[in-house]
Every structure is written in C-alpha cells, then in structure tokens.
Amino acid sequence: IELESRISVRADLRTPRFDLDSVLGSGGRQVLKSGAVLEGLSEVIDLLPETLDGRLILNVGTLLAGGEKLESAKLETELADRGLVIHELSAAMPGQTRGKFQGLFFTGTDRPQLSGDVEIESANTREFLSWLMPEWKQVIAERWSGARGKLSFRSKLDHAPLSLRLSDSKFSLDDSSLSGEITLTGGDIVSTDLRLIVD
C-alpha cells in the first residue's frame, strides 16, 4: 500500500482451494446467468474513491464450480476509470478444457457490461458442454454418441445482465469450421439469434 496524493493498493493472493458453489448457493448458476454478479460488482466499484489505484492477482489451485473442480484458476485485474481492466481470467475446466478471457468491465452505463475476447480449447467438447449446460446434459448424452469433439473457439464477448453476445466468432470442431454470431437475451421473453457460416 502506497499513500500519496493517490492511494495505490496491490494484492497478490494465492489459495489452494476455493468453493464457489458454497458461496453462491444452490442457485449459483442462475445468479451468474442473470447478471446479478455484474450488478453487485458495479455497485462496489462505484463506492470506491476516485483516488484509489488497485491491482489484484488471484491464483486458485482448485476452484469448485458447478459440482466440478476447475484447476489453476487465475484472475488478474486492475481498477480503471468507471470499471476494471481484466488482464486475465482463466481456468482449466471439465473435458480437458482451457478457457481464457481478457477485456474490460464497465460500470458507467445504464447496465454494467463485460466486454472482451474469449478463447476456449477443449479435447472433449461433449464433457465440457455437459458441465457448462447441465439442463442439456441428458439430451447431450442421448444425441451425442460419437467422437468426443475437439474444439477451438475464439470470439468477441459482450455480456450484460440478461444478455450475451458473441461476435466475430470462429469455431473449429474436429474437421468442421464455422464462423458467425450468437445473441442471447433473457427477461420475461427469452430470445436467441444464431447466425453461423460453415467454412
């Protein structure tokens, strides 16, 4: 901590294990999908003094999320004007999957928004999607009986409460390649806009 005309705080934290499921409770997935976490984070940032500079590096050996263990989770972020710069948010997920996000979190808009680049590499897409979308787990098991699926995914991501947009997306699943855009909106009426081109 440095105390001058501005306050500078840097935290480098490490923990071998963190149980996210116990923190969020049984409705944790719905909390994340609804964007309540974004709104809560926005409220906290808005309370911080403008003279505060902060940087956080958090490494978690094993993160319990969605009933599974995510290994080598890392968050590196710093305070910016009306938001956060996220240098890295990454973790190893089910299905021999590695995901990484880097971008910005904005609070100075009508709704808080997360915007940046996401990358996912998976050796077993079937297992990864079964964990990511448990409500589709049975359908995936019934319909997906062939190869496990090797996935490479790159996209621009824009996420706000009750909305998610993936643009400039590039997919590679086994020998097939696709590009396109996906938009999901929630609320009283749920809608999905999917535009994909097979290369």
C-alpha positions in Angstrom: 0.0 0.0 0.0 1.4 3.4 -1.0 -0.2 6.6 0.4 0.4 9.8 -1.6 -2.0 12.1 -3.5 -3.4 8.8 -4.7 -3.8 5.5 -2.8 -2.2 2.5 -4.5 -3.0 -1.0 -3.4 -1.6 -4.2 -4.9 -2.7 -7.6 -3.8 -1.1 -10.9 -4.9 -3.2 -13.7 -3.4 -2.9 -17.5 -3.6 -5.1 -20.2 -2.2 -5.0 -24.0 -2.8 -8.8 -24.3 -2.8 -12.0 -22.1 -3.1 -15.6 -23.4 -3.1 -17.6 -21.1 -5.3 -20.6 -23.3 -5.1 -20.9 -22.8 -1.3 -20.6 -19.0 -1.7 -23.3 -18.7 -4.4 -25.6 -21.4 -3.0 -27.9 -23.8 -4.9 -29.0 -21.1 -7.3 -25.5 -20.1 -8.2 -25.7 -20.8 -11.9 -28.9 -18.7 -12.2 -27.2 -15.9 -10.3 -24.3 -15.9 -12.8 -26.6 -16.1 -15.8 -28.9 -13.3 -14.6 -26.0 -10.9 -14.4 -26.6 -10.2 -10.6 -22.9 -10.6 -10.0 -22.1 -7.9 -12.6 -24.6 -5.5 -10.9 -23.2 -6.3 -7.4 -19.6 -5.7 -8.7 -20.6 -2.4 -10.3 -22.1 -1.2 -7.0 -18.9 -2.0 -5.1 -16.7 -0.2 -7.7 -18.9 2.9 -7.6 -18.4 3.1 -3.9 -14.6 3.2 -4.2 -12.8 6.6 -4.0 -11.6 8.1 -7.3 -8.1 8.5 -5.9 -7.7 4.7 -5.5 -5.5 2.7 -7.8 -5.7 -1.0 -7.3 -4.4 -4.2 -8.8 -5.4 -7.8 -7.9 -3.7 -11.1 -8.8 -5.6 -14.1 -7.5 -4.4 -17.7 -8.1 -6.6 -20.6 -7.0 -5.2 -24.1 -7.2 -8.7 -25.8 -7.2 -11.9 -23.9 -7.8 -15.1 -25.8 -7.1 -17.8 -24.6 -9.5 -20.9 -26.3 -10.9 -20.1 -29.5 -9.0 -16.7 -29.9 -10.7 -13.1 -29.0 -9.9 -11.6 -26.2 -12.0 -7.8 -26.3 -11.8 -5.3 -23.4 -12.0 -7.8 -20.6 -12.0 -6.4 -17.1 -12.3 -7.7 -13.6 -12.1 -5.5 -10.6 -12.8 -7.3 -7.2 -12.9 -6.9 -3.5 -12.0 -9.1 -0.6 -11.4 -9.8 1.8 -14.3 -12.0 4.8 -14.8 -15.5 3.6 -14.0 -14.6 -0.1 -14.2 -11.9 -2.7 -14.4 -9.3 -3.8 -16.8 -9.2 -7.6 -16.8 -5.8 -8.8 -18.0 -6.5 -12.4 -17.5 -9.4 -14.6 -16.3 -8.5 -18.3 -17.0 -9.1 -21.8 -15.7 -8.8 -25.5 -16.7 -12.4 -26.9 -16.9 -14.0 -30.3 -17.4 -13.3 -32.1 -20.7 -9.6 -31.2 -20.7 -10.7 -27.7 -21.5 -8.8 -24.4 -21.1 -10.6 -21.1 -21.2 -9.3 -17.5 -21.1 -10.9 -14.1 -21.1 -9.3 -10.6 -21.2 -11.1 -7.3 -21.6 -13.0 -4.6 -19.7 -15.7 -4.3 -17.2 -17.8 -1.0 -17.5 -19.9 0.5 -14.7 -20.6 3.9 -16.2 -23.5 2.8 -18.5 -27.2 2.0 -18.0 -26.3 -1.6 -17.2 -22.8 -2.9 -16.2 -21.1 -4.7 -19.1 -18.3 -7.1 -19.6 -16.6 -6.8 -23.0 -13.5 -8.5 -24.4 -12.0 -11.6 -26.1 -12.7 -15.2 -25.1 -10.7 -18.3 -26.1 -11.6 -21.9 -25.4 -9.7 -25.1 -26.3 -11.3 -28.4 -25.5 -10.2 -32.0 -26.1 -13.7 -33.3 -25.0 -16.4 -30.9 -26.0 -19.2 -33.3 -25.1 -18.0 -33.4 -21.4 -17.4 -29.7 -21.3 -20.9 -28.8 -22.6 -22.5 -31.3 -20.2 -20.9 -29.4 -17.4 -21.5 -25.9 -18.8 -25.2 -26.6 -19.6 -26.4 -29.2 -17.0 -30.0 -28.6 -18.2 -29.0 -30.2 -21.5 -26.8 -32.9 -20.1 -29.4 -35.7 -20.7 -30.0 -34.6 -24.3 -26.3 -34.4 -25.0 -25.8 -37.9 -23.6 -28.7 -39.2 -25.8 -27.9 -37.5 -29.0 -24.1 -37.2 -28.9 -22.7 -40.7 -29.0 -19.8 -40.4 -31.5 -16.5 -38.6 -31.1 -15.9 -36.5 -28.0 -15.2 -33.5 -30.2 -12.1 -31.4 -30.2 -13.0 -27.7 -30.0 -11.1 -24.5 -30.7 -13.1 -21.3 -30.2 -12.3 -17.6 -30.4 -14.8 -14.8 -30.1 -15.6 -11.2 -29.0 -17.8 -11.3 -25.9 -20.3 -8.7 -24.7 -22.2 -9.6 -21.5 -24.7 -7.5 -19.5 -27.5 -8.6 -17.2 -29.8 -10.8 -19.1 -27.9 -10.5 -22.4 -25.0 -12.2 -24.0 -23.5 -11.6 -27.5 -20.7 -13.5 -29.1 -19.5 -11.8 -32.3 -16.6 -12.4 -34.8 -16.7 -16.0 -33.6 -14.5 -18.6 -35.1 -15.3 -22.3 -34.3 -13.3 -25.4 -35.1 -14.9 -28.7 -34.1 -12.9 -31.8 -35.2 -12.7 -31.3 -39.0 -15.5 -28.7 -39.3 -15.0 -24.9 -39.2 -17.7 -22.3 -38.6 -17.9 -18.5 -38.1 -20.7 -16.3 -37.0 -22.6 -14.5 -34.2 -24.8 -15.6 -31.3 -27.0 -13.3 -29.3 -29.0 -14.4 -26.2 -31.4 -12.2 -24.3 -33.4 -13.0 -21.2 -36.1 -11.5 -19.1 -39.9 -12.2 -19.5 -39.3 -13.2 -23.1 -36.2 -15.3 -23.9 -34.8 -15.0 -27.4 -31.9 -16.4 -29.3 -30.4 -15.1 -32.6 -28.0 -17.5 -34.2 -26.1 -16.8 -37.4 -23.4 -19.3 -38.4 -21.5 -19.9 -41.7 -19.9 -23.3 -42.4 -16.4 -22.7 -43.9 
